[in-house]
Amino acid sequence: MSQAHSLKPYDTFARLRWANRADAEALSALSGSARGGDFAVENPDQWQQVLDTANLRVLVAVECQILVGACIMRHHPSAALARLSWLAVTPAARGRGIGRLLLETTIDNARAEGAATLQTDTPDSGSVAEHLFATAGFATNMHKTGLSISLWNDHRALSYCDIPLPEHPPVSAAMAPAVALLTAMGALDRSLLMTHRAEKVLAFEIGEGGDELANMVLAAVRRGYFVHLDAPMDMPERLVPDYAERIVTDDGPLNPERLVGRLSRGHLAVLYLQFPRLNADAPCWYLVNGFDGYLFRIANVSAPANPIEAVTASEMRVAIQTSSRGKGFILAKVL
C-alpha cells in the first residue's frame, strides 16, 4: 500500500495481498454473494484457473484471516491499457472503505506496471459502485463502452525533467519536420525567435536535397545546437568539417533507458515514430519532452491543439525498435 493511502482514514483494518490457490474456495463464496464486472466465475475450480492465468492478478482484502473483498486486474506488460474486471466486497463488510481501498490500490498497481489508462465496466446507475468510481476519478471513456481513468495526469517524479514546449497551431505533415525542429530548439533556447518566417526558412533548408533527416540535423547544428544520433549518417562532405564536433553518434541504438538518460540531462528527443494506439496509419514527428518514472510525455506538432500524450516505456521501446534506425535525433543546447 502506498504512503498516500496509509495516511487516509479507513473504517477497516483489512490487509491487502495477492491471492493464491488456497483462496479459491473463499473467492467462490465471495463471487456468489457479490457479482459485478465482466467476470463470471462460480466455483473453486474456475477460480483456480483464474489464479493461474497469465497477465491477470487477483488482489484480496482480509480481516482476521477472513477474505472480505477482492478485485481482478488484467494487464499485459507491453499494453498501455489495464482493465479492472471485477471488484466485490462481502455484504457484511460493506460501508467500511474496503472497496475504496481495493480500487485505489489497483490504480496504483496499474500505474506502477506502466499502464496509461485503467478501464472498467459502467456500473448500474445510482449504485454504490457508481459513486465509488466517480469519486476515484473514473469517467465515461471516449467510446462510451465503460469507465476509464488516466494514470499519468498530475503524476510526476521530481527525479526526471519535463521540458516545457512552446505552443503553436497544428501544422500539415509537410511542415511537421520544420515545426518540430523549431519547437525543439525553442524549448531549449527561450531566446530563439519562433516566427512564421523562421518556419519557412527551416522548411526550405530541410526540403533542400531530399535527405530530410540530414537536413534537419544540419539546420540544428548551424544554429549552435548539438545533435546525438543513434546511427551514422551520410552528410554532405562540404558541410561536415564545419559542424563535425556538434554531431555525435552514440554507442549502440536508442532505447528507453538511453532516452531517459538524455532527458535527465535536459536534452530533447525529436523522433519519427509510430504508436498504434495514437497514430495507427503512419508515423509522425514527435518531441519526447518528459518522463515521470512510468510514462514518457510526447507531443505531435501535427495534432490539433498540440496535446501532450503519454506512452508507456514498453510502447516507446516497441516504437523505437520498429522504426528505421537513425530516424530521429537527440537535441542538446550547451550554453
C-alpha positions in Angstrom: 0.0 0.0 0.0 1.3 3.5 -0.9 2.2 6.1 1.7 -0.6 8.3 0.3 -3.1 5.6 1.1 -1.7 4.8 4.5 -2.5 8.3 5.7 -6.1 8.2 4.6 -8.8 7.3 7.2 -10.4 3.9 6.6 -13.0 2.2 8.8 -11.5 -1.2 8.2 -8.4 -3.0 9.5 -8.3 -5.1 6.3 -4.9 -6.0 4.9 -4.3 -6.4 1.2 -2.3 -9.2 -0.5 -2.2 -11.1 -3.8 -4.5 -14.1 -3.9 -3.1 -17.6 -4.1 -4.7 -21.0 -5.0 -5.7 -21.6 -1.4 -8.1 -18.6 -1.7 -10.2 -20.3 -4.4 -12.9 -21.5 -2.0 -13.3 -18.1 -0.3 -13.3 -16.3 -3.7 -16.0 -18.6 -4.9 -18.2 -17.7 -1.9 -17.5 -14.0 -2.5 -18.3 -14.2 -6.2 -21.6 -15.9 -5.3 -22.7 -13.2 -2.9 -21.4 -10.1 -4.9 -21.4 -10.2 -8.7 -20.1 -7.5 -10.8 -17.8 -6.7 -13.8 -17.2 -8.9 -16.7 -16.0 -12.0 -14.7 -18.5 -14.8 -14.4 -16.6 -17.2 -12.1 -18.8 -19.5 -10.0 -16.8 -22.4 -8.4 -13.4 -23.0 -6.9 -12.1 -25.0 -9.9 -12.8 -22.0 -12.1 -11.1 -19.7 -9.6 -8.1 -22.0 -9.7 -7.9 -21.4 -13.4 -8.3 -17.7 -13.0 -5.4 -17.6 -10.4 -3.2 -19.4 -12.9 -4.0 -17.1 -15.8 -1.1 -15.0 -17.2 -1.3 -11.2 -17.1 -4.2 -11.4 -14.6 -3.8 -10.6 -10.9 -6.3 -11.0 -8.0 -6.0 -8.6 -5.1 -7.8 -9.7 -1.9 -8.7 -7.8 1.3 -8.5 -9.9 4.5 -9.8 -9.2 8.0 -8.9 -11.6 10.8 -7.9 -14.2 8.1 -11.3 -13.9 6.6 -11.5 -12.8 2.9 -13.9 -9.8 2.8 -13.2 -8.3 -0.7 -11.3 -8.8 -3.9 -10.7 -7.4 -7.3 -9.2 -8.6 -10.6 -6.9 -6.6 -12.9 -5.8 -7.7 -16.4 -2.7 -6.1 -17.7 -0.2 -7.2 -20.3 3.3 -5.8 -19.6 3.5 -4.2 -23.1 0.0 -2.7 -23.0 -1.0 0.9 -22.3 -4.5 -0.2 -21.2 -5.2 -2.1 -17.9 -8.6 -3.4 -17.1 -10.3 -3.7 -13.7 -12.5 -6.7 -14.5 -14.2 -7.3 -11.1 -14.4 -5.8 -7.7 -16.6 -7.1 -4.9 -17.0 -6.8 -1.1 -18.9 -9.3 1.1 -22.3 -7.8 2.1 -21.4 -7.9 5.9 -18.2 -5.9 5.3 -19.6 -3.1 3.1 -19.6 0.5 4.1 -16.2 0.5 5.8 -14.0 1.6 2.9 -12.8 -1.8 1.7 -13.9 -1.3 -1.9 -12.2 2.1 -2.0 -9.0 0.6 -0.6 -9.0 -2.1 -3.2 -9.8 0.3 -6.0 -7.1 2.9 -5.1 -4.5 0.2 -4.6 -5.4 -1.2 -8.0 -5.0 2.2 -9.6 -1.5 2.4 -8.0 -0.6 -1.1 -9.2 -1.7 -0.3 -12.8 0.4 2.9 -12.8 3.4 1.1 -11.3 3.2 -1.6 -14.1 3.4 1.1 -16.8 -0.3 1.3 -17.9 -1.5 4.7 -19.2 -5.2 4.0 -18.6 -7.3 1.8 -16.3 -10.7 0.8 -17.7 -13.8 -0.9 -16.1 -17.4 -1.6 -16.9 -20.1 1.0 -16.4 -21.8 0.2 -13.0 -25.5 0.4 -12.5 -26.9 4.0 -12.2 -27.3 5.1 -8.6 -25.3 2.1 -7.3 -22.6 2.3 -4.6 -20.1 1.3 -7.3 -21.0 4.2 -9.5 -20.3 6.7 -6.6 -17.0 4.8 -5.8 -15.7 5.0 -9.3 -16.8 8.6 -9.8 -15.0 9.8 -6.6 -11.9 7.9 -7.7 -11.7 9.9 -10.9 -13.3 7.5 -13.4 -15.3 8.9 -16.3 -17.1 7.6 -19.4 -14.5 6.7 -22.0 -14.5 8.3 -25.5 -16.1 5.1 -27.0 -18.8 5.1 -24.3 -18.1 1.4 -23.7 -17.2 1.8 -20.0 -15.4 4.0 -17.5 -11.7 4.8 -17.5 -9.1 6.9 -15.6 -5.9 8.3 -16.9 -3.0 7.2 -14.8 -0.4 9.8 -15.7 -2.2 13.2 -15.1 -0.5 15.1 -12.3 1.8 12.2 -11.6 5.3 13.4 -12.0 8.5 12.3 -10.3 10.9 15.1 -9.4 13.9 12.9 -10.4 13.3 13.5 -14.1 12.8 16.6 -16.1 9.9 18.0 -18.0 10.8 20.4 -20.7 8.0 22.9 -21.4 7.3 23.2 -25.2 6.3 26.5 -26.9 2.8 26.5 -28.2 1.9 26.7 -31.9 -1.0 25.9 -34.1 -1.2 22.4 -35.7 0.6 22.1 -39.0 0.4 20.0 -42.1 2.5 16.8 -42.5 4.7 18.7 -45.0 5.6 21.4 -42.4 5.8 19.0 -39.5 9.6 18.4 -39.7 10.4 22.1 -39.7 8.0 23.0 -36.9 9.1 20.0 -34.8 12.7 21.2 -35.1 11.8 24.8 -34.5 9.7 23.9 -31.4 12.5 21.7 -30.0 15.1 24.4 -30.5 12.8 27.0 -28.9 12.2 24.7 -25.9 15.9 24.5 -25.3 16.6 28.2 -26.0 13.9 30.6 -25.0 15.6 33.5 -26.8 15.0 31.8 -30.2 12.5 33.8 -32.4 9.8 31.3 -33.4 8.1 33.2 -36.2 6.3 32.2 -39.3 9.3 33.3 -41.3 11.6 31.1 -39.2 9.3 28.1 -40.1 9.6 28.9 -43.8 13.3 29.2 -43.7 13.7 25.9 -41.9 11.2 24.2 -44.3 13.3 25.4 -47.2 16.5 24.1 -45.6 15.0 20.7 -44.7 13.5 20.2 -48.1 16.6 21.0 -50.0 18.3 18.0 -51.5 15.7 15.4 -50.4 17.5 14.0 -47.3 15.1 15.2 -44.7 16.8 13.9 -41.5 20.3 15.0 -42.6 19.0 18.5 -43.4 17.2 18.7 -40.0 20.5 17.8 -38.3 22.5 20.4 -40.3 19.9 23.1 -39.7 20.2 22.5 -35.9 24.0 22.5 -35.7 24.2 25.6 -37.9 22.3 27.4 -35.1 24.6 26.3 -32.4 22.9 23.1 -31.2 24.5 19.7 -30.6 22.9 16.6 -32.1 23.2 13.0 -30.9 22.4 10.2 -33.4 21.9 6.5 -32.8 23.4 5.6 -36.2 26.0 7.1 -38.6 24.5 9.5 -41.1 25.7 10.5 -44.6 26.3 14.2 -44.6 27.4 16.5 -47.5 31.2 16.4 -47.3 31.5 20.2 -47.9 29.4 20.9 -44.7 30.6 18.3 -42.2 34.0 19.7 -41.4 32.5 22.9 -40.0 30.0 21.1 -37.8 31.5 17.7 -37.1 32.2 18.4 -33.4 28.5 19.1 -32.9 27.3 15.8 -34.5 27.8 12.8 -32.2 27.0 9.2 -33.0 26.1 7.4 -29.7 27.3 3.9 -28.9 24.5 1.5 -29.6 20.9 2.0 -30.7 18.5 4.2 -29.0 16.2 2.7 -26.3 14.0 4.0 -23.5 16.8 3.7 -20.9 19.2 5.8 -23.1 16.3 8.2 -23.8 15.7 8.7 -20.0 19.3 9.5 -19.5 19.2 12.2 -22.2 16.0 13.7 -20.7 17.6 13.8 -17.3 20.4 16.0 -18.7 17.9 18.4 -20.3 18.1 17.1 -23.8 15.1 16.8 -26.0 14.3 14.0 -28.5 13.0 14.6 -32.0 11.9 11.2 -33.3 9.9 9.9 -36.2 7.8 7.1 -34.6 4.5 5.3 -34.9 2.4 4.4 -31.9 -0.5 2.1 -32.9 -2.6 3.5 -30.0 -2.1 7.1 -31.2 -1.4 7.1 -34.9 -2.1 3.7 -36.4 -2.0 4.9 -40.0 1.5 6.4 -40.3 4.5 7.5 -38.2 4.8 11.2 -37.1 7.4 13.5 -35.9 7.2 13.5 -32.1 9.0 15.6 -29.4 9.8 13.5 -26.3 10.0 16.1 -23.6 9.4 14.3 -20.3 9.4 11.1 -18.2 7.7 10.7 -14.8 9.1 7.4 -13.7 6.4 5.4 -15.5 5.5 7.1 -18.7 7.0 9.2 -21.4 5.3 12.5 -22.4 5.3 13.2 -26.1 4.0 15.9 -28.4 2.9 15.6 -32.0 3.2 19.0 -33.8 0.6 18.0 -36.4 -2.1 17.2 -33.9 -4.8 19.8 -33.2 -4.1 21.9 -30.1 -0.7 20.0 -29.7 -1.9 17.8 -26.9 0.8 16.2 -24.7 0.2 12.5 -24.9 1.6 9.8 -22.6 3.0 6.4 -23.7 4.4 3.6 -21.6 8.1 2.6 -21.6 7.0 -0.6 -23.4 5.2 1.4 -26.1 8.3 3.6 -26.6 10.5 0.5 -26.8 8.4 -1.1 -29.5 8.0 2.1 -31.5 11.8 2.7 -31.5 12.5 -1.0 -32.4 10.0 -1.0 -35.3 11.2 2.4 -36.8 14.1 2.7 -39.1 17.3 3.1 -37.1 18.6 6.6 -37.4 15.1 8.1 -37.9 15.4 10.9 -35.4 17.9 12.5 -33.0 18.5 14.0 -29.6 18.9 17.7 -29.5 21.1 19.5 -26.9 22.0 23.1 -26.2 25.3 23.8 -24.5 25.3 27.3 -23.1 
